[in-house]
Amino acid sequence: MRELSGKVAVVTGAAGGIGRALALRFAAEGMTLMLADVDHGGLAETAAMAADVEVRPGTAATTGDAGLPAETGGDAGVRAGAAGGVEVLTQIADVSDAWAVRHLADRCFGELGAVHVLCNNAGVFQGGHLWTRADKDLDWLLGVNLWGVLHGVQAFVPRMIEQDTEGHVVNTVSVAGLFASPGAGGYSVSKFAALAASLALAQDLAATGAKLRVSALCPGAVDTRIGESERNRPPGLVTTPTPDEVEVRERIGRAAGRGLDPAAVADLVVTGIREERFLLLTDEKYAARLRLQTETLLTGHLPDPR
């Protein structure tokens, strides 16, 4: 899928970080956007920024040939842009809630007529040893990081297949879905599962001859607020922080502050979509590390987590 201009992109977790960067990058390509998050304020900020992005010359959005159906009635939600820029729609949605994601999909297809790029990007982090994680911790981590991906697949992919156009699904995994590091057991479980879901989806689509492709985005440290994920934790799933959790959260926060610019990650995603690449790594060292891990596992030994 090389041509993005005039197409429709859906981004969850769009209130900041990688999600915001994806929204801005897609806007620059002249794509119509549907952005979702649980953070009302952050989502509104992203929508305003995306609507103000200068669309690159020569795109359908600048030539007036966006190729989108006329707006239909119903719940219009929040809209921005369109005049001189791209159209941006927003939806408050908790991706761990299947109904919320189905409603998001209904709005997309009902109001925009199609979806060409789906970014299941919403994610949360919690540190701590696996044996100190309560059921509520795992419910939260798996609900967003795994079920958020699965709900996106269930709600969008059948209709993306039916529309019979080129399309792409980008699942934001993490290097934690490739390497299990000490102190982040629950997070790694959720991200390994997200990678497995991405692989299974890609294989199923290829086996059935669908026109959709899949990318598993596996970033390392990125300059986001991932270490502050607790700010969006549902009240019913809140637990008392354990000392090991607090220590890892602080360490992750420091690493994120020194991390990659989210805009560079968004550039990688756009390149990955155009080149139909499955695994997207933000640092070449991860390829060497993955190779070494595989070789070590084949010897029957435990890989070095560093």
Backbone torsions as a table, in degrees:
resi	resn	phi	psi	omega
1	MET	NA	94.5	-174.4
2	ARG	-92.6	-31.2	-177.1
3	GLU	-95.2	115.6	-179.6
4	LEU	-103.1	-24.7	-177.8
5	SER	-58.4	132.2	178.9
6	GLY	81.7	-1.2	179.8
7	LYS	-95.1	174.6	-176.5
8	VAL	-112.1	130.3	177.2
9	ALA	-120.0	138.8	175.2
10	VAL	-113.6	130.5	179.6
11	VAL	-130.5	120.0	172.3
12	THR	-94.0	160.7	-175.5
13	GLY	63.7	39.1	-170.4
14	ALA	-91.5	2.4	-175.4
15	ALA	-74.4	-13.0	-179.4
16	GLY	-174.8	-176.4	173.4
17	GLY	57.1	-137.0	-178.1
18	ILE	-62.9	-39.0	-179.9
19	GLY	-60.3	-43.5	177.6
20	ARG	-64.6	-42.9	-179.9
21	ALA	-62.0	-39.6	176.9
22	LEU	-62.3	-43.9	-179.9
23	ALA	-59.7	-45.0	-178.9
24	LEU	-67.1	-37.5	179.7
25	ARG	-68.4	-42.8	178.3
26	PHE	-66.2	-36.6	177.8
27	ALA	-62.0	-41.2	178.8
28	ALA	-63.7	-24.6	177.2
29	GLU	-83.1	-4.5	179.5
30	GLY	84.8	25.1	179.8
31	MET	-89.7	146.9	169.8
32	THR	-78.8	139.9	-171.6
33	LEU	-119.2	139.9	164.2
34	MET	-119.0	115.5	-175.1
35	LEU	-112.9	137.8	-177.3
36	ALA	-134.3	148.1	176.8
37	ASP	-172.2	170.8	173.1
38	VAL	-96.0	-11.1	-178.6
39	ASP	-90.5	99.8	-175.6
40	HIS	-57.5	-52.7	-175.4
41	GLY	-63.4	-47.0	180.0
42	GLY	-63.3	-37.4	-180.0
43	LEU	-65.7	-41.9	178.6
44	ALA	-63.4	-38.8	178.4
45	GLU	-63.7	-44.3	179.1
46	THR	-62.2	-43.6	-179.4
47	ALA	-60.7	-42.7	179.4
48	ALA	-64.8	-40.8	179.1
49	MET	-65.2	-42.9	-178.8
50	ALA	-66.1	-38.9	-179.9
51	ALA	-66.7	-21.6	-177.6
52	ASP	-96.4	-2.0	-179.1
53	VAL	-67.8	139.2	176.4
54	GLU	-79.2	118.4	-179.6
55	VAL	-73.1	136.2	-177.9
56	ARG	-62.7	139.1	-179.1
57	PRO	-57.5	144.0	175.7
58	GLY	91.5	-4.9	178.4
59	THR	-81.0	166.5	179.9
60	ALA	-62.4	-30.8	-178.8
61	ALA	-67.6	-27.9	-179.9
62	THR	-92.2	-19.5	179.5
63	THR	-94.7	-7.9	177.8
64	GLY	86.0	12.4	-179.3
65	ASP	-118.1	69.3	-175.2
66	ALA	-76.1	-20.9	176.5
67	GLY	70.6	24.5	-178.9
68	LEU	-108.3	150.6	179.0
69	PRO	-69.1	160.9	176.6
70	ALA	-64.6	153.2	-178.9
71	GLU	-65.3	137.2	178.2
72	THR	-102.1	174.2	179.9
73	GLY	-77.3	-164.3	179.2
74	GLY	98.0	-162.5	-177.5
75	ASP	-73.9	104.2	-175.8
76	ALA	-74.4	-19.8	179.9
77	GLY	62.6	-144.4	-178.6
78	VAL	-109.2	128.5	180.0
79	ARG	-124.1	150.9	175.2
80	ALA	-147.1	161.7	174.8
81	GLY	77.8	-149.9	-178.9
82	ALA	89.0	-51.2	-179.0
83	ALA	-80.2	104.2	178.2
84	GLY	83.1	-4.4	-179.5
85	GLY	-142.3	-148.7	179.8
86	VAL	-103.6	159.8	176.7
87	GLU	-85.2	135.3	-178.6
88	VAL	-128.8	123.3	174.1
89	LEU	-112.0	149.0	177.9
90	THR	-129.0	154.8	179.2
91	GLN	-148.3	126.1	172.3
92	ILE	-74.0	121.7	-175.7
93	ALA	-152.6	131.0	172.6
94	ASP	-94.4	110.9	-173.2
95	VAL	-67.9	-14.3	176.0
96	SER	-75.7	-9.0	-179.2
97	ASP	-101.7	111.8	-176.6
98	ALA	-59.3	-40.3	-179.2
99	TRP	-62.6	-41.9	-178.8
100	ALA	-62.0	-39.4	-179.7
101	VAL	-72.8	-36.7	175.4
102	ARG	-62.8	-40.8	178.2
103	HIS	-63.7	-40.4	176.5
104	LEU	-58.6	-46.8	179.4
105	ALA	-63.9	-41.1	179.1
106	ASP	-59.9	-42.1	178.1
107	ARG	-64.5	-44.0	-178.6
108	CYS	-58.6	-53.5	-176.2
109	PHE	-73.2	-32.3	179.8
110	GLY	-71.4	-39.5	-175.1
111	GLU	-97.8	-26.7	-176.9
112	LEU	-111.3	-16.2	173.4
113	GLY	86.6	-18.6	-177.4
114	ALA	-166.2	163.1	171.0
115	VAL	-135.9	129.7	-177.3
116	HIS	-111.2	-32.1	177.4
117	VAL	-129.1	123.3	178.0
118	LEU	-115.2	119.0	177.7
119	CYS	-109.9	101.2	174.0
120	ASN	-81.5	84.6	-167.9
121	ASN	-106.4	-21.5	-176.0
122	ALA	-56.6	136.1	-179.7
123	GLY	-159.2	154.4	177.6
124	VAL	-133.5	155.9	179.8
125	PHE	-124.0	141.7	168.1
126	GLN	-145.3	130.1	177.9
127	GLY	-90.1	-175.5	179.6
128	GLY	114.2	153.9	178.6
129	HIS	-65.4	150.8	-178.0
130	LEU	-59.5	-35.5	-176.7
131	TRP	-77.8	-8.8	176.4
132	THR	-100.0	1.2	-179.8
133	ARG	-83.7	127.0	175.9
134	ALA	-78.8	165.0	178.2
135	ASP	-57.4	-38.6	-179.9
136	LYS	-64.3	-34.1	176.8
137	ASP	-62.4	-48.2	-178.2
138	LEU	-68.8	-35.1	176.0
139	ASP	-60.0	-41.6	-179.7
140	TRP	-68.1	-50.1	-178.1
141	LEU	-62.1	-48.6	-179.2
142	LEU	-70.6	-34.2	-179.4
143	GLY	-60.5	-43.2	-179.1
144	VAL	-86.7	-50.8	-169.7
145	ASN	-76.3	-30.7	178.0
146	LEU	-104.7	-57.9	-177.2
147	TRP	-65.7	-27.3	174.2
148	GLY	-60.7	-39.7	176.0
149	VAL	-68.5	-47.5	-177.3
150	LEU	-64.6	-40.5	178.0
151	HIS	-64.4	-37.5	176.4
152	GLY	-63.1	-43.0	178.2
153	VAL	-62.6	-46.7	-177.8
154	GLN	-63.7	-40.8	-173.5
155	ALA	-81.3	-32.2	-172.6
156	PHE	-105.8	-43.3	-169.2
157	VAL	-60.4	-43.4	178.8
158	PRO	-57.4	-38.9	-179.6
159	ARG	-76.7	-30.3	175.2
160	MET	-67.8	-36.9	175.9
161	ILE	-65.8	-44.1	-176.6
162	GLU	-64.0	-33.4	-178.7
163	GLN	-70.9	-13.7	170.0
164	ASP	58.7	45.6	174.2
165	THR	-127.1	165.9	172.5
166	GLU	-62.1	144.1	179.3
167	GLY	-160.9	171.2	-176.0
168	HIS	-148.0	138.7	174.2
169	VAL	-112.7	124.9	177.4
170	VAL	-114.1	116.5	176.5
171	ASN	-103.9	122.1	177.5
172	THR	-80.1	109.0	179.6
173	VAL	-97.4	-110.0	180.0
174	SER	163.5	159.6	170.7
175	VAL	-65.3	-18.2	175.0
176	ALA	-68.5	-11.7	173.3
177	GLY	-89.0	-4.1	176.4
178	LEU	-111.2	-36.3	-176.4
179	PHE	-128.6	124.1	178.0
180	ALA	-87.5	109.9	-178.0
181	SER	-97.3	149.9	178.2
182	PRO	-60.7	140.2	175.2
183	GLY	88.6	7.2	179.3
184	ALA	-143.5	44.4	-173.6
185	GLY	-59.5	-50.8	-178.9
186	GLY	-63.0	-40.6	178.9
187	TYR	-63.2	-45.3	179.8
188	SER	-62.8	-40.4	177.4
189	VAL	-57.4	-46.1	-177.4
190	SER	-66.8	-35.4	-177.0
191	LYS	-81.3	-34.5	172.1
192	PHE	-60.5	-40.6	179.3
193	ALA	-66.0	-37.9	178.1
194	ALA	-64.7	-37.0	176.4
195	LEU	-66.3	-42.5	177.8
196	ALA	-60.9	-40.9	177.9
197	ALA	-62.6	-39.0	179.5
198	SER	-66.6	-43.9	177.2
199	LEU	-61.7	-46.1	-179.0
200	ALA	-62.4	-42.9	179.1
201	LEU	-62.6	-46.3	-179.2
202	ALA	-61.2	-42.2	180.0
203	GLN	-67.2	-41.2	179.5
204	ASP	-63.9	-42.8	179.9
205	LEU	-64.6	-41.4	179.2
206	ALA	-65.3	-41.7	-177.3
207	ALA	-66.5	-28.9	-177.6
208	THR	-96.9	2.2	176.6
209	GLY	75.1	20.2	179.8
210	ALA	-68.9	157.7	-179.4
211	LYS	-88.7	3.4	-179.4
212	LEU	-89.9	146.6	174.3
213	ARG	-121.5	165.5	-175.1
214	VAL	-132.1	142.0	170.8
215	SER	-126.7	138.5	172.5
216	ALA	-105.6	109.5	-179.2
217	LEU	-86.2	119.5	-176.1
218	CYS	-121.7	76.6	179.9
219	PRO	-78.9	153.6	169.4
220	GLY	-91.3	-137.3	-179.4
221	ALA	-67.1	126.0	177.9
222	VAL	-130.3	145.3	-176.3
223	ASP	-74.3	81.3	179.4
224	THR	-133.8	-178.0	178.2
225	ARG	-99.2	31.0	-177.8
226	ILE	-58.7	-31.5	178.6
227	GLY	-71.2	-9.2	179.1
228	GLU	-109.3	28.1	-176.0
229	SER	-58.9	-26.7	-178.2
230	GLU	-58.3	-22.2	-178.4
231	ARG	-61.8	-23.5	-178.3
232	ASN	-111.7	17.0	-177.9
233	ARG	-78.4	131.5	179.3
234	PRO	-60.1	138.7	-178.3
235	PRO	-53.6	-36.4	-178.0
236	GLY	-71.2	-9.8	-179.3
237	LEU	-115.4	11.2	-179.7
238	VAL	-74.2	137.4	175.9
239	THR	-129.2	165.6	177.8
240	THR	-77.1	124.8	-178.1
241	PRO	-60.7	139.1	175.7
242	THR	-94.4	157.3	-178.7
243	PRO	-56.5	-40.2	180.0
244	ASP	-66.8	-35.1	177.9
245	GLU	-64.7	-45.5	-179.1
246	VAL	-62.3	-42.2	-179.0
247	GLU	-62.3	-44.8	-178.8
248	VAL	-69.6	-38.8	178.7
249	ARG	-59.1	-43.4	179.1
250	GLU	-65.6	-39.3	179.8
251	ARG	-66.2	-41.3	179.0
252	ILE	-65.6	-39.4	178.5
253	GLY	-61.0	-41.5	178.5
254	ARG	-66.5	-41.7	179.8
255	ALA	-64.3	-41.2	179.8
256	ALA	-62.7	-38.8	179.6
257	GLY	-61.8	-24.8	177.8
258	ARG	-100.9	8.0	-171.7
259	GLY	-81.7	-177.2	-177.3
260	LEU	-67.3	146.8	174.5
261	ASP	-64.9	128.1	179.4
262	PRO	-55.3	-28.9	179.2
263	ALA	-62.0	-34.2	178.0
264	ALA	-67.8	-34.2	177.0
265	VAL	-67.0	-41.1	178.7
266	ALA	-63.6	-38.8	176.1
267	ASP	-60.9	-41.8	178.7
268	LEU	-60.9	-40.9	-179.7
269	VAL	-64.2	-45.8	-179.9
270	VAL	-61.5	-42.3	176.2
271	THR	-62.7	-41.9	179.8
272	GLY	-62.9	-38.3	177.4
273	ILE	-64.3	-47.4	-177.0
274	ARG	-66.6	-33.1	-178.3
275	GLU	-96.0	2.8	179.2
276	GLU	53.8	47.5	178.9
277	ARG	-91.4	135.5	-179.6
278	PHE	-80.2	-56.8	-175.5
279	LEU	-95.6	121.6	-179.4
280	LEU	-113.2	111.9	-178.9
281	LEU	-109.1	138.7	-177.3
282	THR	-89.5	-2.2	178.7
283	ASP	-150.1	133.8	-178.4
284	GLU	-60.6	-26.1	-177.6
285	LYS	-64.7	-23.5	-179.6
286	TYR	-69.0	-30.7	178.0
287	ALA	-65.0	-45.3	178.3
288	ALA	-64.5	-38.8	-179.8
289	ARG	-67.7	-38.4	178.2
290	LEU	-65.6	-39.8	178.0
291	ARG	-63.4	-44.6	179.4
292	LEU	-65.1	-40.3	178.8
293	GLN	-61.5	-43.3	179.7
294	THR	-63.0	-44.1	179.1
295	GLU	-63.0	-40.2	179.4
296	THR	-66.6	-43.5	178.8
297	LEU	-60.4	-37.7	-179.2
298	LEU	-67.7	-18.1	175.4
299	THR	-86.1	-7.1	-178.8
300	GLY	88.2	8.3	-177.4
301	HIS	-104.5	165.5	179.5
302	LEU	-82.7	127.0	179.6
303	PRO	-65.8	150.1	173.4
304	ASP	-71.1	125.5	-176.1
305	PRO	-75.1	-6.4	-176.8
306	ARG	-83.1	NA	NA
